[in-house]
Amino acid sequence: MNIIITESQYKYILLEESKKSISKTLEDQSSIVKRIIKSAKTQAGLDLTFLLTWGTTIGGFIGPISDFIENQPIKISDTEIDLILTGLILTYFTSNKKFLHKILVIIKEKGLIKIFDEVLTKTEKLEKTFLSFIDSLGITTHKVSNMIAYAFLIPVLPEIYKIATKDFSEVALDDVVKRIISFGALTVSGVMVKELVRKIVDRFRS
């Protein structure tokens, strides 16, 4: 039995699928940070719960790096991956040199310093590429103290691209922005998120 739907119904279905995908991605970003905080406590005795303030943002930044590590020919355990990711988080999101030193010592003791350096290089490239992209959108630097605060958008860019290539209404786009803003642990205002998402959509449509 064939079911015929209207174009508006089809767009509604696509929009709902994209919103669900964005929600899942943001939830996963927050979950990975919670996992790493727990691992840091177990492996190094560090209390990093303060990082939950940056939860979704940190997850967006290190999620792709975690995938990169897992796809390396030299396989390491999940706890070792968490250790490396902890080092990256402490490098990029805190100024606590004592914590970072403690993690680096453990990384070295476990013979992971080489892969940590490789991952750090990959992370630097990701940061440079992402910040260059954000800067190219015309977001004035006086509006944000640290553009890496937008990193939570990195994993959802594919969905934003899909939305941009469809002729969705302004109301639909606002709905997507509201879905993103509804997640906690974002360090930028809803107004800034809305402005950025709209600029990204415009870029993808041009």
C-alpha positions in Angstrom: 0.0 0.0 0.0 1.5 3.3 -1.1 1.0 6.4 1.1 1.1 9.7 -0.6 2.2 12.7 1.5 2.3 16.3 0.7 5.6 18.3 0.3 4.9 20.1 3.6 4.4 16.8 5.4 7.7 15.5 3.9 9.6 18.5 5.1 8.1 18.1 8.5 9.3 14.5 8.7 12.8 15.6 7.5 12.9 18.3 10.1 11.8 16.1 12.9 14.5 13.5 12.0 17.2 16.2 11.9 16.0 17.6 15.3 16.2 14.1 16.8 19.6 13.5 15.4 20.8 16.8 16.8 19.4 16.0 20.2 21.1 12.6 20.2 24.4 14.1 19.2 24.3 16.8 21.9 23.3 14.1 24.5 26.3 12.0 23.4 28.6 15.0 23.7 27.5 15.5 27.3 27.8 11.8 28.1 31.4 11.5 26.9 32.5 14.3 29.2 30.7 12.7 32.1 32.5 9.4 31.3 35.9 11.1 31.2 35.3 12.9 34.5 34.5 9.6 36.1 37.6 8.0 34.5 39.9 10.8 35.7 38.7 10.3 39.2 39.4 6.6 39.0 42.7 6.7 37.2 44.2 9.8 38.7 42.2 10.8 41.7 41.2 14.1 40.0 37.9 15.9 40.7 37.0 17.4 37.3 33.3 17.9 38.0 33.7 21.6 37.3 34.1 20.7 33.7 30.4 19.9 33.5 29.8 23.6 33.0 31.5 23.1 29.6 30.0 19.6 29.1 28.4 19.9 25.6 31.1 22.2 24.3 33.9 20.0 25.4 32.1 16.9 24.0 31.7 18.6 20.7 35.4 19.3 20.5 36.8 16.0 21.7 34.2 13.7 20.2 35.8 13.7 16.8 39.2 13.3 18.4 38.0 10.2 20.3 36.8 8.8 17.0 40.2 9.5 15.5 42.0 7.6 18.3 39.6 4.6 18.0 40.4 4.3 14.3 44.1 4.2 14.7 45.9 1.0 13.7 47.5 0.7 17.2 44.6 -0.2 19.4 44.5 1.0 23.0 42.0 0.4 25.8 39.0 2.6 26.6 40.6 3.7 29.8 43.7 4.7 28.0 41.6 6.7 25.4 39.9 8.5 28.3 43.3 9.3 29.8 44.5 10.9 26.6 41.2 12.8 26.2 41.6 14.0 29.8 45.0 15.4 28.9 43.5 17.2 25.9 40.6 18.7 27.9 43.0 20.0 30.6 45.2 21.5 27.8 42.4 23.3 26.1 39.7 24.1 28.7 41.6 24.7 32.0 44.7 26.5 33.3 45.3 24.0 36.0 48.9 23.0 35.4 49.0 20.7 38.4 46.2 18.5 37.1 47.7 18.5 33.6 51.1 17.6 34.9 49.7 14.7 36.9 47.8 13.3 33.8 50.9 13.7 31.6 53.0 11.8 34.1 50.5 8.9 34.0 50.3 9.0 30.2 54.1 8.8 30.0 54.2 5.9 32.5 51.8 4.0 30.4 53.9 4.5 27.3 51.2 6.6 25.6 53.2 9.8 25.1 53.8 9.3 21.4 50.1 8.7 20.6 49.2 11.7 22.9 51.5 13.9 20.9 50.0 12.7 17.6 46.5 13.3 18.9 47.5 16.7 20.2 48.7 17.6 16.7 45.4 16.4 15.2 43.5 18.4 17.8 45.5 21.6 16.9 44.5 21.1 13.3 40.8 20.6 14.2 40.9 23.8 16.3 42.6 25.8 13.6 40.1 24.6 10.9 37.1 25.2 13.1 38.1 28.6 14.3 38.9 29.6 10.7 35.4 28.5 9.6 33.8 30.4 12.5 35.9 33.5 11.8 34.9 33.4 8.1 31.3 33.7 9.0 31.9 37.3 10.1 31.3 36.7 13.8 33.0 39.7 15.3 35.6 38.8 17.9 34.4 41.3 20.4 31.2 39.3 20.8 32.9 36.2 22.1 35.9 35.8 24.4 36.8 32.4 23.1 35.5 31.1 19.8 36.2 27.5 20.9 33.0 28.0 22.9 31.1 27.2 19.7 32.7 23.7 19.5 29.5 22.0 20.5 28.4 22.7 16.9 31.1 20.6 15.3 29.3 17.2 15.4 26.0 18.7 14.3 27.3 20.6 11.3 26.2 17.7 9.0 22.6 18.0 10.2 22.8 21.8 9.8 24.0 21.3 6.3 21.1 19.0 5.5 18.7 21.6 6.9 20.3 24.3 4.9 20.0 22.4 1.6 16.3 22.0 2.1 13.9 24.9 1.7 12.8 25.1 5.3 10.9 28.1 6.6 12.3 30.6 9.1 10.0 29.1 11.7 11.5 25.7 11.1 15.0 27.1 11.5 14.0 28.8 14.7 12.7 25.5 16.0 16.1 23.8 15.3 17.9 26.6 17.1 15.6 26.2 20.1 16.4 22.5 20.2 20.1 23.3 20.3 19.7 26.0 23.0 17.5 23.7 25.1 20.6 21.6 26.0 22.5 22.8 29.0 26.2 23.2 29.4 26.5 25.8 26.6 28.7 28.7 27.4 27.3 31.2 24.9 24.0 32.9 24.8 21.0 31.8 22.9 21.2 34.9 20.8 24.7 34.1 19.8 23.8 30.5 18.9 20.9 31.7 16.8 23.1 34.2 15.0 25.8 31.6 14.3 23.4 28.9 13.1 21.8 31.3 10.7 25.2 32.4 9.4 26.1 28.8 8.9 22.9 28.0 7.1 23.4 31.1 4.8 27.0 29.9 4.1 25.8 26.4 3.2 23.1 27.8 0.9 25.4 30.2 -0.9 
